[in-house]
Amino acid sequence: MYLKEATIKNFRSLKDVHISFEDTTILIGENNTGKSTILDAIRIGLNKAISRTSFEDYDFYMDDVIKSPKDSEGIKIILIFEERTPGEWDGYISDNFVEAFQYIDIEKASIIIQISASYDEVSGDIQSTTSFLNIDYEPILGKIQSLVNRFLSLTPIFYLQALRELKDTFSTKSPLWGRFMKKVSIPQDELDNIQNQIKELNESIISNDNNLTSLVNELQKIQRVMDLQGKELVSINAVPLKTWDLLSKAQVTLSNGTSAIDFPLDKHGQGTQSVTAILLFKAYINILLKEINRESTEAILTLEEPEAHLHPQAIRALQKSIEEMNCQKIITTHSPYFIQNTDIRNVRYLRKNEGQTIVSKINDHISFEVENISEGLKQVAQNFSNVVLIDEVNNFVTICEPINKKIEGSLRGCCKCKNANIDNIIAEAYLIFSKDELREINMYIQRNRGDILFARKWFLYEGQTEDVIIPYFARLLDKEFDEHGVSGIMYRNNGSAGAFVKLAKVLDIPWLLLGDNDEQGKKSRKEVINCGYLEKDIAERFVLTKEKDIEHELAKSEKIFHDYESLIKEEELKKAKQFKMELNDDKYKKAVISEIQKGKVENAYKLIEIWNQEERGFSKDEIPEVIKTLIEKV
C-alpha cells in the first residue's frame, strides 16, 4: 500500500505542511525543522485508526495566538495512498474498498484517509475520527466508513527511533523479535528428541558438580515437611526444559573477531547494536510480513538517523541494505554519507520560514489541468514537443524540461489553468531540472559532497584555485566557512552554474557566485537568468572578477606575483624573462601566470605554504577586494 502524499495541519510544530513520498524518501534539514514530527504524524495517524490511542494536549499546534488545544482548529492528517501501476489493487482491495477509490491521477486509483482530532469542551476530552475522503476532501457517505480500520491494517507502520533501545527491540514482547520466536515450529518427533537431549544435559550438569548434587539431595527432604508423594521430586533445571521457555531466553550473539567467545549484542558498540536492530526489521519485512498478513499488505518504515554511531563506509553499506527492504521507507538523516547513493529526487528538504516548516523537493516535470486544450496550446506542444506534452482526453499539460522566456510567453497566451495560478506554474517550470542537470547534481553529491545539502549558505566559484584559496582567505578574515554553515562549491568542474543556482532556489539556500570575467563567466550569468532570475535580482549575488580570472586577479598584488615567480621552475622562468628583456612586461606577466595555471591545485597549496611562512608575512590587505567583499557578504 503505497503512501503517495501527506498533508499535516495543526500537529505540534506543523501548521500546514504538504509532503509527497517515494518508495524511499529522505528527510533532511536543520534540527527542529519538523523531520521527526512528520514521522510522528504519520505513525500516530495510522496507529490511531487501529489501536484507538488518543492524541495528547501537546500534539496540537500552539503559538502566541493559539495558546491551548481548546483554541486550536483541530489536528488534520490527510494521507493519500495510490496504486503504483493501474490495476495494482485488483483483487482483495478493489473487492472490499472500491467505494473509497478516487482518481486524482486519472489512470491510477487512490484512497484518501483523514485522521482528525479536536478538543471537546463539554467532555473535556480530545475527540478523534478516521474516515475515507472523496476527491473534494469530504467524508464519503455510506457503509464504506466502517471498513477504514480494515483498510489501515494493510499498512502496518513501524518506527525505529534514533536512540534504538536494544532490550525492547529484542524482547519476546517485541512485534519483530517476538514474532520470530512465536513462529518457531518444530516437528513433534524432533521436539521430543530435543526435550530428551535437554533433560540429559541438565542431569549431566547436576551430576558432575558435587555441590549441586548435594543441594538436590537436601532439597529432596521437602517430603518431610510437605505431604508430597513420589520420588525425585526436586531437580535443578540449568537449562529450561521446554523449548518455548528456552526460546524466550534466546539472544543474538556476535564474535568480536579476536576471541572464540561470542558476546551478547548489548555488549557490543552502539553502532553494531543499531545496525542489528535495522537488519532485524529487514528480516521481518522480507520473511514474515507476507506470511502473517494478506498478500496486499505493505509496511511503512519510519526510521530516524540510521547513521548513528557508524563510520562513513558502514553508513553507505547500510543505506544499500535499507534500500533492499520490501517496504516503503521514510527516513530522517543528518549524514551526507547516507544520501550519497540516493537519487536527489527522493530527498525532501525541510526549513523554517517565520516559524513555519516548509518542505522543498526537486522536480523533473510538472503537470496541471487546464479548462480545455485550445488550438494555440496544441501549436505550443508541437513547436516545443521536447518540453510541453498535452493530454487532450483529460485536459492535462505536462512540462518535462526547463522553460525559457519564449516558452513562458507562449504558455501564458494559451493556458487557462483550472485549479492553479499560471504565475505559480511558470515559476515552477523554470525550476524543473533537466536530465543533464540531475546527472550533474547527483554526480557532485555522490563524489563526497553531500554536505552541500546541509549547508545554510553557498559560495559558488568556478574552479580549482578558488576551491583552495577562498576558504583560506575566509579563515584569515575570521569568517571560517564551517563555523558559519557555508559550503564552497566549485561549480564549473562539476556541471554548470545554472544547475546549482536552481537547486539553491528550490531549497531556498542563500547563495553568492564569483565567476571569471571571460566568455564562460558571461555564459554562467545567462544560465542563472534562465533559472527565472531577473538581471536586477542577481546584481548583488553574481559577481565577476575584475581581471580575466582568479589567477590574474591575484597577480595584481606585486607580492603575490613575486610568489608566483618563486614557484616556477628555473628553466620556464628563464623563457618567460625573455619577454622582460624585450621590455614587454605584459607578456612576461602572462607567461608567468600561464605556468601557474598549468598546475592550479598544486600551486594553490604551495602559495598557502608560502603565505603561512613568518618571513613572508601575508596581509589581509592583499586579498583582492572582490573576493573580500563576497566573503563578508556570504
N, C-alpha and C positions, 0 to 999 in steps of 0.2 A: 504494500500500500504506500504509494509514493507521495510524500508531503511536498507540494509544489510551492505554496506561499503561506505566510502567516501575517496577520495584522493584529497588533497588540496595542490596546488602548487602556490607559489609566492603571497600569500594573507597575507597582513600585516606582522606579525612576523613568519608566517609559510612558510618556504622554500619548503619543500616537506614532507607532513605528510599523512600517511595512517592509517585509523581507522575503525574498524568493530563495529557493533552495535547489541544490543539485543532488546527485547521488552522494557526493561528498562535498560538504560546504565548510569552508574555513572562516571563522570569525576572528578578525584582528582589530587592534585599536588600543589606545592607552588604557590604563587602569580606570575603572569607574565610568566607562563609556556605555556599559549595558550589555556586554557579551554574556556574562553568566545569567543576567536577568532574562535574556531571550531564551536561554536553555531552560530556565526555571518555569517560564510562562508556558512553554510547550509541554514540559514534563508534568507540571501541576494540572494544566488543562486536560491532557489526555488521561492522567490518573484520576482526576476529579470525576470524570464520567464513569469510571469503572469502580473506584473504591469509595466514592462519595466523601472523601476527605474534604474538609472545609478550607476556604481561604481564610487568611488571618487579617487582622486590622492593618498591619504594616505592609500587606500586599497591595493596598490601594495607593494610587499616586497622590502625593500631597506636596503642596508648595506654600508660598506666602498667602495665597488666596484660599486654597483647599487645605484646611488645617486638620481635618479628621475624616474618617471614612463616611461619616454622615453627610459631609458636604460633597462627596465625590459623585460624578455622573455614573459611576459603576465601571467595573472591570469588564472588558470585552476581549476575548481571544478568538479570533476567526481563523480557522485552519482550512486550507483548500487542498484536498487530495485529488490527484489526477492520474489517468492512465498514462503509461509511458508510450504505448502504441495503441492505435484504435482497435477496440475489441478485446483488449487485455483482460477486462473484467467480465467477459462472457463466462457463464457458469454460476458458481455459488453467489458471487457478488451481485450480478445482474438479476439472478433469480430472487434474491432477498431484498435488494436495495434499489431497484430500478426507479422507484418513485422519487428517490433522492437525487437521481442523476441530473446534472446540469451540463450545458455545453458552452463553456466560456471559450474554448479553443475550437469550436465548430465541429471538429472531427473526433476529438477525444473527450470521453466522459469525465466529469468532475463531481466530487461530493464535497459540499461545504458544511463545516461544523462550526457552531458558535458556542463557546463556554462563557457565560456571563455571571457576574456577581454584583450584588448591591446590598446596601445596609437597610434593614427593615427597622424603622423607628418604633413600630408597635411592639414587635417581639424583642427588639434589641439584638437580633442575630443577623448574621450575614447569610442572605438567601442566594442560592446559585441555581442555574439551569443550564442544560445542554440540549441543543436542538440542531436539526438539519435546516439549512437555509436554501432559498431559491436563488436564482441568478441576480435578483434585485436585493439580495441580502435580507430577506424577510423570512420568518419561520414558515416551513412548508406545512400546510394543513393536512390532516389525515392520520391514519394509524401508523404511518412510517416512523413518527417520532418515538414510538415505543421500542423501536429497534436500534436507537442511537448507541446504546451501550454495547449491543452485539456487534455493531459495525466497528466500534473502537477497540473491541477485543482482537480485531485483526491487525491492530497497530501497536503491539506492546512496545513500550518505551523504556529504555534503560539509561541510567545516569552513572557515570564514573567521574567523581569529583577530583580536583587537583590533588588533594591530600587523601589518597586512597587508603582506607583502613583495612589492612590485610586480614585481621581477625574476623571482621564482618564478611569480607569477600569470600573467605574460605571456611565459613561457618556452615554447619549442617542445615541451618535455617536460611542460608543464602539461596535466592532464587536461581543462582547459577550453579555453584558447587553442590548445594544441597540436592538440586535436581539430578545431577550426575550420580550422586551417591544413591538416591532413591530409585534410580533407573537400573541399577545393577541387577541383573537377572542371571542366576546360575542354575543349570540343570540340577534336578533333585539328587540324582546319583552322585554327581560331582560335589554337591553341597554336603551330602552325608559323609563323603570321603574327607572333605576339608574339615568338617566338625570333629571327626575322629583324630585327624592329624593335630588339630588344636588341642584336643584333650590329652593326647600323648605328649605333646610339647609341654603342657602345664605340669603333668606328672613328672616329666624328666627334670624340669626346673626345680620342683619342690624336693624330689628325692636326692638331688645332687647337692643340696645345701643342708648341713646338719641343723642349723638354727631354724630354717623354715620347717623342716621335718618335725623338730621338737615343738615348734609353735602349733602346728596342725594337731599333734597328739594332745597338747594341753587344751586346745580349743574343743577337742572331741569330748571333753569332760562336761560339756554343756548338758549332756544327758542326766547328770547327777542333780542338775538344778531344774531343768525343764523336762516335762513329760513327753519326750520325743522318742519315736521308735525307729529302728533301722541301724545299719552300720555305716561307718564313714560319712557321717552327716556333715562334716566340715571339710572344705577344701579351699585352697587359695588359687584364684584364677590370675596368674601372672599375665596371661593373655586372655582377652574376652572370649568366651566360648561361642557366642552367637555371632554369625557373620555380620548381621546388621549392627551389632554393638561394636564389632571390630571396625567396620567401615565408618562408624561415627567418630572414630579416633584417627581416621586416615588424614594424612597431611602430605603436602608436596615437599620434597627434599631435593637439594642440589649440592653437588660436589663443588668445592671452591677451586678445583683443578690442581691443588697442591698436596692433597692428602686423600687417603682412602675413605675418610669419613664423609658421609652425606649429612649436611646441615639442614635443619628445618628452614623453610623460606623466610621466617621472620628473623632469622639470624644473619641474613644477607643484607646487603645495602639497599637503600631506598629505591635506587634505580632498578635493581633486579626485581624487587617486590612490585614496583609499578608496572613494569613490562609484563610480569607474570599475570597480574590482575587483568590486563588488557587482553592477553592471549587466552585467558580462561573464557572471557566473553566471546572471543572469536570462535573458540571451540564450541561453545554453547550454540551460537548462531548457526555455524556450519554443520553441526552434528545433531543437536537435539530439537531445535526450534520447529522444524517441519514435522518432526516425529510426534511432538506433543500438541501441535496446533494444526489448523487447517492449512492446506496447500497454499491458499491465497494470503496467508499471514506473512507480513513483512515487518521486522523490528526496526525501530529507530534508536540509534545510539547517540546520546548526547555526552560528549567527552570533554573534560577540561584539562588543558595543558598536558598532553601526553608526553611532552618533552621533559617533564620534571625529573631532575636528578640524572639525566642521561648526557653522555658526551656526543658531539656532533654526528659521528658516523652511526652511532646507535640510534639517534633520532631519525636519521634518514632511512635506516633499515626498518625501524618501527613504522614509519609512515607508509612504507610499501606493504607491510603486513596488515595495517589497518585498512588500506585500500582494497585488500583482497577479501574483506569481510562481506558476506552476502546480506547486507542490510544498508539502510540509509544512515549516513553519518553526519552529525553536526558538531563541529569541533572548535574550541577556542584555543588559541596559541599565542605565545609571545616570542616564539623561536623562528628566526629567519631560516634556520636549517630545515625546519619541518615543512615549510612551504616551498622549498627549493624544487621539489619534483611535482609540485601541484600546478595545474593549469590555472593561470591567474584569473580566468573567468569564474573559477569556483570560489574565489576569495570575496568576502564581504568586509568592507572597511567601515568601522564604527567611529564616530567622532561626536563631540558635544558642540552644539551651537546655541549660545544663550541658554544653556542648561538643558536643552532638548537633544536627545540622541538622534543622529542622522545616519542612515545606512547607505553606502555607495557600492556600486559594482561596475564592472566593465561589460559593455555590450558590443557584440559583433553584428547586431541588427536590431531594428525596432519595427514593430507592427502596430497599425492603428486602423480604426474603422472610419470610413467616410460615408457621407449621405448617399452618394452614387458615384459610379465610375464614369466620369464625363469623357467626352471625346478628347478634350485637352489633356486629361490625365493619361489617357491611352497613348497620346502622342509623346508625352514626357517619358512614359515607360519604354516606348520604342526608341526614343533618342538616347536614353540613358539606361539601356537594358541591363548593364552590369551593376547598376546601383538601385534602380527602382523596379519592384515587382508588383503586379496587381493581381488580385483575386476577384474577378468580375462576378462570380456566383455569390460570394459573401461580402462584397464591398470592402475588402481589406487591401491595404497598401503596406508593403514591406520595403524598408530601406536597408540594404545589406552591405553598403560601403559608405565611407565618409562622404558628405556632400561638399559642394563648393558654392560660391556666390551665384553662379549661373543656375545650378540645380535648385538652390533655395528660391530664386525668383520664379522659376517655372512651377515649383510646388505651391508657392503662395498664390499663384494666379489661378490654379485649378483645383485645389484641395479644400473641400468643406468637411472638416472633421466632425464626427458625430458626438464623441464623448471626450474630446481633448481639445486643448488650445493649440493652434497652429504654431504660435511662438515657442511653446514648450517642445513641440515636435521638432521644430527646426533646431533649437538649442541641443536637443538630444542627438539629432542626426549628425551634427558637427563632431560629436564626441564618440561616434562609432569607431571602433578600431578595425582597421583593415587586417587581412591575414598577415601581411608583411609586418605590420606594427605589432601584432600579437606575438609573432615569432621573435621579433627583436626584444620585446619586453620580457618574454618568457626566458629567452636565452640569457639575458642580462641577469635576471633573478637567479637562474639556475647556476650561474657562474659565481656563486658565493656572495651575491649582493642582494639577497632577500631583505637585508636590513633597511633598504630604502623605503619599504612599505611601512616601517615602524617609526620613521623619522617625523619630526614636527615641521621641518622646512628643508628645502632642497637648494643647493647651489650647483647649477649646471655649468659645465665648461667643456671646451671642445676636445682637448687631447691629453696626452700622457704627461707633458711638462706641467700643465696646470694641476693634474691629479696628485703630483708630488709637491709642487711648490706652494699652491694656495693653502692647503691645510697647515703648512709650516708658517706661512705668513699670518694665518689666523691665530696660531699659538703665540707668535711674537706680539700680536695686538691684544693678547689676553682674551681672545674670542675662540677658545677651543671648540671645535665643531661638536664633538660628542657631548660636552657639558651643556650645550645649548640645543641638543636634539637635531643637529644639522647633518644631512648626508650630502657629501660631494658626489656628483655624478658626471662621469666622463662620457658624454652622450655621443660624440662624433664617432668614436671607435666601437660603439655598441648599438648603433642604429641611427636614429635621427632625432633632432631637437623636437620635432613635432610629436613624436610618439611619447616622449617623456613629459612634455608640457601638457599634452592631452590627458595623460594619466594623472598628473598633478591636479588638473582641473576637475577630473572625475572624483578624485579623493579629497579635493579641497585642501591640498597641501600648498602653502605659500612657496613661491619659487622665484629665484633670480637667475639670470643667464649671462655669462660672459662669452662672447663669440669673437672670432678673428675678424679683423677688418679687411676681408677679401671677398671673393665671389661666394665662397662657401658660407661665410657669415651672413651674406645677403640672402642666400638660399634658405638658411635656417630661419631667418626672420619671416620669410614667406610661409614656411611650414607652420610657424606659430600663429600667424594671421589666419591660416586655413583651419585652425582649431576653433575659430569663432571669435577671436580677439580682434578688437579694433586697434589701429595704429596708436591712438591716444592711450589705450589701456595698457600697452606694453612698453611705453616710453620709459617708465621707471624700472621695469623688470628686465628688459632686454638691452644689454649694453655691449658695444663692440670696443675692442682695444683701440687706442689712438693710433698705434702703428699697425703694421701688416698682421702680426701675430704676437703671441706671448713672448717668444724669444727676442723679437725686435723691440718689444715694449720694455723688457728688462734691460736690453742693451743700451737704452737711453742713459742709464746710470754709468758714468765713467768707471766707477769702482767695479760694478758687476761686469762690464765689458772687459775689464782687466782680468777678472776671474775667468771669463770665457777664454781669454788668451792663454791663461795658465793651464787650461785643460786640454788644449790642442797639442797633438804630437808635434815634435820639433820640425819634422820634415814637412808636414802640412802647413805649419805656421810660416815656415820659410817661403813656401809657394805663395801664401797669402800676402806676405810682406813685399812681394814683387810689385803689387799694386801701390803700396805705400811709397816705394822707391820712385814710382811713376807719378807721384803726387796725386794719387786718386784714392783719397781716404774712404770715400763712399764704397768703392768696390772692395777695398780691404775689409771694411766692416761687414759687408755682405758675405765675403768669403769666410770670415771667422764664424759668423752666425750659421752659415750653411754647414760648417763642420760640426758645430754643436748640435744641430738638428739631426745629424746622421745617427746619433746615439742619445735620443731625447731622455729616456728614462735613466740610463746610467749617468749621464751628465747632470741631470737634475739632482740626483742623490749626491754626486760629487760636489755640486755647488753648495748644498746644505752642509756638507762636511767642512768646506772652506769657511762658510759663514759662521759656523759654530766655533771656529778657532779664535782664541782670545786675541791673538795678534791682528786678526782681520777686523774684528770689531764691527760686525754688521749692524747697521742702524735701521730703525723702523722707518726713518725718513727716506730710505732707499726703495721702499715698497712703492711700485707705481701707483699713482693716485687713483686710477680707475679701479684697480684691484682692492685698494684700501677702502674705498667708498662702498664697494659691493659687499665686502666682508662686514663692514659696520651695518649695512642695511639688512643683510640676512640674519 
